[in-house]
């Protein structure tokens, strides 16, 4: 699970690592469900293999959602059931895949007996490209609202990610894509989507306590 992360918003890092220009809208330094943040999709009406960044709601809104607050419950999608859950199955079947640029994600560590927020990032200092799905929702006033969710996989046996969340809870982690797979993830046939849903090596990640400032 990931309900809180640090989005990539610097123009130079979005261009260098994801090949996209920064959306012009102001984005908060940290993202929570219901916030807007950048996500990367295949560019429409442009040359082949070009990407573009969009600004969307963190929490996927299916077409039938009644209100924007619905996205507060759909910020993560379990890879095992994404194809059948009503909230996600249309985006999955249509291959509406995206990459969520993140400098770091935050997860609760309970090893002290209390929830302590930890920051998890790539060990090499590069931003993460997280596998996600996106959709378009029509607001009551008729305007289109883009939204996205992060895909998650089981992490019970992951040396690092199994340290997070309550001891009795199943351990989950977001899918950190290999940079060489960015275009393949965006373009692969629907039947091959699951090929990319695998654990990122623990040695490629670093983690440390990062309590929220009061």
C-alpha positions, 0 to 999 in steps of 0.5 A: 500500500502507498497512500503518501509519496513525494512526486517528481515536480522538478522540470529537469528531473521529469525531462531527464528521467521520464522524457516529459515536460512538467505540467504547469499547475502547482503541485504540493510537495507531498501527495495523498489520496485526493491530491493532484500530481503528475503521471506519464502516459503515451503522447496522443497525436504525436510521433511514435514513442513520445510520452507526455505528463498529465496532472491527475487525481491520486485515486482512480475515478471510474466513469460511474463514480458519483463524486470525486471523493470516491478516489480516496478509496482507489489510490492503490490497485491489487495486481491479483484482482485488478482485472475484476474489481469494478473500480479498475477493470475497465482501465486494465482491460483497455490498457490505460497504463501510466507511470507515476514519477516519485522521488520517494514513497512513505510507509508506516514502520511498526517495529517500535510498537508504534507507527513511524513514517519511513521514507523509501527511495532508490539507492542511486538517487534516481526517481522511481517510475511506478506502474499505474493505471489512469482514467477519465471521469466526467465531473457534474459540471461536465469537465473531464477529470484525469485520475490514476492509481498505483498497482501493488504486489505482495511483498511478504518475502521482500527483505525491505518492504516486509518491514512496513505496516502492522505485523499481522497485515499482508505486506504490499509494495508498489511496482517500481519499473525498470527504466528500460521497461518504461516504453514497454509498459506503456505499449505492451499488449493487455495480455502481457501487462502482468509481466511487469508486475514484479518486486524491485530488488531490495538492494536498489532501495534505501529507507529511513525514518521520516516522521511527519512534521507537526 
